[in-house]
Amino acid sequence: MRCDDRSPRGASGVELTTPREAVEKAGATTHLIAPEAGEVQAFNHLDKSTTFAVDRTVAQVDVDDYDGLVLPGGVANPDELRCDERAVRFVQEIFAAGKPVGVICHGPWTLVEADVVRGRTITSWPSLYTDIRNAGGNWVDQEVVVDHGLVSSRKPDDLPACCAKLVEEFAEGPGPAAAPQGAAASAPRA
């Protein structure tokens, strides 16, 4: 594992917009789901950048209304999201339903908190290596990894490969429930 000073910080807007645009281009309808109504703040490293309007709060959604879930990266927002019990429960329910999930960079922190990486092979920003390993996952340093509907990538440079696999997994739809431990999404059924 290697950590360096180029670590992304905050929630990267491109790690939200690029996967969202990819699944929308493939025909999905998406909702930005957050713990609170209003807007979410994206960052470019430590600097605030774009804000995005929240479509639904976690309290307003039901797993049955969605075909999959995408958890963007950055540092600040994934760190806060993993502390929200409703968001963690939503992730657990998505995985239990066998729905596809995409995650990038520091996004796997929420998966670790939800205890859904156990027995899975996953990639992330390198600094999450120990967190993933301690949660029972197998961390690898690869551009994109797919494990039972879970698509993971390390950083913005990996987005083209990540988005291609994400669209493929979303098109395949749900797999066996909780294999090894589930999935969720941000695209409601038409």
C-alpha positions as CSV (number, residue, x, y, z in Angstrom):
1,M,0.0,0.0,0.0
2,R,1.2,3.5,-0.8
3,C,-0.2,6.8,0.4
4,D,1.1,10.1,-0.9
5,D,0.3,13.8,-0.8
6,R,-2.0,13.6,-3.9
7,S,-4.9,12.1,-1.8
8,P,-8.2,13.5,-2.8
9,R,-9.9,15.4,0.0
10,G,-13.6,16.3,0.4
11,A,-16.2,14.9,-2.0
12,S,-15.0,15.1,-5.5
13,G,-17.7,16.5,-7.8
14,V,-16.4,14.5,-10.7
15,E,-16.8,11.3,-8.7
16,L,-20.5,12.1,-8.4
17,T,-21.2,13.6,-11.8
18,T,-19.3,11.2,-14.0
19,P,-20.9,7.9,-12.8
20,R,-24.3,9.7,-12.6
21,E,-24.0,10.8,-16.2
22,A,-22.9,7.4,-17.3
23,V,-25.9,5.6,-15.9
24,E,-28.3,8.3,-17.1
25,K,-26.8,8.0,-20.6
26,A,-27.6,4.3,-20.4
27,G,-31.2,5.1,-19.6
28,A,-31.4,5.3,-15.8
29,T,-33.3,7.9,-13.9
30,T,-31.2,9.0,-10.9
31,H,-31.8,10.7,-7.5
32,L,-29.2,12.3,-5.4
33,I,-29.9,10.9,-1.9
34,A,-28.4,12.5,1.2
35,P,-29.1,12.5,4.9
36,E,-30.5,16.0,4.9
37,A,-32.6,18.0,2.3
38,G,-31.1,21.0,0.5
39,E,-27.7,20.8,-1.2
40,V,-24.5,18.7,-0.8
41,Q,-21.1,20.4,-1.1
42,A,-18.5,19.0,-3.4
43,F,-14.8,19.8,-2.9
44,N,-11.7,20.1,-5.1
45,H,-9.1,18.8,-2.7
46,L,-9.8,21.1,0.4
47,D,-11.5,23.9,-1.6
48,K,-15.2,24.0,-1.9
49,S,-16.5,23.6,-5.4
50,T,-19.9,22.9,-6.8
51,T,-23.0,22.2,-4.8
52,F,-25.6,19.7,-5.9
53,A,-29.4,19.7,-5.1
54,V,-30.6,16.8,-3.0
55,D,-33.5,15.0,-4.7
56,R,-34.5,12.8,-1.7
57,T,-33.3,12.3,1.8
58,V,-32.4,8.9,3.2
59,A,-35.6,9.0,5.3
60,Q,-37.7,9.4,2.1
61,V,-36.4,6.5,0.2
62,D,-37.1,2.7,0.0
63,V,-34.7,0.2,-1.3
64,D,-37.4,-1.4,-3.4
65,D,-37.7,1.9,-5.4
66,Y,-34.0,1.6,-6.7
67,D,-32.1,-0.7,-9.0
68,G,-28.6,0.2,-7.7
69,L,-26.5,2.7,-5.7
70,V,-23.4,4.8,-6.4
71,L,-21.4,6.1,-3.5
72,P,-18.9,8.9,-4.6
73,G,-15.6,9.5,-3.0
74,G,-13.6,12.3,-1.6
75,V,-12.8,12.4,2.1
76,A,-15.2,14.7,4.0
77,N,-18.6,13.5,2.7
78,P,-17.9,9.7,2.9
79,D,-16.6,10.3,6.4
80,E,-19.8,12.0,7.4
81,L,-22.1,9.6,5.5
82,R,-20.7,6.6,7.4
83,C,-21.8,8.2,10.6
84,D,-25.4,8.5,9.5
85,E,-27.3,5.4,10.8
86,R,-30.1,5.7,8.2
87,A,-27.6,5.9,5.3
88,V,-25.7,2.9,6.7
89,R,-28.9,0.9,7.0
90,F,-29.9,1.9,3.4
91,V,-26.6,0.5,2.2
92,Q,-27.1,-2.7,4.2
93,E,-30.6,-3.1,2.7
94,I,-29.3,-2.5,-0.9
95,F,-26.7,-5.2,-0.4
96,A,-29.2,-7.6,1.2
97,A,-31.4,-7.2,-1.9
98,G,-28.4,-8.1,-4.1
99,K,-28.6,-4.8,-6.1
100,P,-25.5,-3.5,-7.8
101,V,-23.3,-0.8,-6.1
102,G,-20.6,1.4,-7.4
103,V,-18.0,3.1,-5.1
104,I,-14.9,5.1,-5.6
105,C,-12.0,6.6,-3.6
106,H,-13.0,7.0,0.0
107,G,-16.6,5.9,-0.6
108,P,-15.9,2.4,0.8
109,W,-15.8,3.9,4.3
110,T,-19.6,3.6,4.3
111,L,-19.4,0.0,3.1
112,V,-17.0,-0.8,5.9
113,E,-19.4,0.8,8.4
114,A,-22.3,-1.2,6.9
115,D,-20.2,-4.4,7.3
116,V,-20.7,-5.4,3.7
117,V,-17.1,-5.8,2.5
118,R,-16.5,-9.0,4.4
119,G,-15.4,-11.7,2.0
120,R,-15.3,-9.3,-1.0
121,T,-12.4,-8.1,-3.1
122,I,-12.5,-4.3,-3.4
123,T,-10.3,-1.4,-4.4
124,S,-10.3,2.2,-3.1
125,W,-7.9,5.1,-2.4
126,P,-4.9,3.3,-0.9
127,S,-5.3,4.8,2.6
128,L,-8.4,2.7,3.1
129,Y,-6.4,-0.5,2.8
130,T,-6.3,-1.2,6.5
131,D,-10.0,-0.3,7.1
132,I,-11.1,-2.7,4.4
133,R,-8.8,-5.4,5.5
134,N,-9.9,-5.0,9.1
135,A,-13.5,-5.3,7.9
136,G,-12.8,-8.7,6.3
137,G,-12.4,-7.4,2.8
138,N,-9.6,-8.2,0.3
139,W,-8.1,-4.9,-0.8
140,V,-6.3,-4.8,-4.2
141,D,-4.7,-1.9,-6.1
142,Q,-6.5,-2.1,-9.4
143,E,-8.2,0.4,-11.7
144,V,-11.6,-1.3,-11.3
145,V,-12.8,-4.4,-9.4
146,V,-16.1,-6.1,-9.8
147,D,-17.2,-8.6,-7.0
148,H,-20.8,-9.9,-7.0
149,G,-22.3,-6.6,-8.3
150,L,-19.9,-4.4,-6.3
151,V,-17.9,-2.1,-8.6
152,S,-15.0,-0.3,-7.0
153,S,-12.3,2.1,-8.2
154,R,-9.5,4.1,-6.7
155,K,-9.6,7.6,-8.0
156,P,-10.9,10.0,-10.7
157,D,-8.4,8.7,-13.2
158,D,-10.2,5.3,-13.0
159,L,-13.6,6.8,-13.8
160,P,-13.8,5.6,-17.5
161,A,-13.2,2.0,-16.6
162,C,-15.3,2.3,-13.4
163,C,-18.3,3.8,-15.3
164,A,-18.2,1.2,-18.0
165,K,-18.3,-1.6,-15.5
166,L,-20.9,0.2,-13.4
167,V,-23.3,0.5,-16.4
168,E,-22.7,-3.2,-17.2
169,E,-23.5,-4.3,-13.6
170,F,-26.6,-2.0,-13.5
171,A,-27.8,-3.5,-16.8
172,E,-27.5,-7.0,-15.4
173,G,-29.6,-6.0,-12.4
174,P,-29.8,-7.6,-9.0
175,G,-27.9,-10.8,-8.3
176,P,-28.4,-13.3,-5.5
177,A,-29.3,-11.5,-2.3
178,A,-26.4,-10.9,0.0
179,A,-23.7,-12.6,-2.1
180,P,-21.3,-12.3,-0.2
181,Q,-23.2,-9.4,1.5
182,G,-25.4,-7.2,-0.8
183,A,-25.7,-4.0,-2.9
184,A,-27.8,-0.7,-3.5
185,A,-28.1,2.2,-6.1
186,S,-29.1,5.7,-7.0
187,A,-31.3,4.9,-10.1
188,P,-35.0,4.3,-9.5
189,R,-36.9,2.0,-11.7
190,A,-38.8,3.5,-14.6
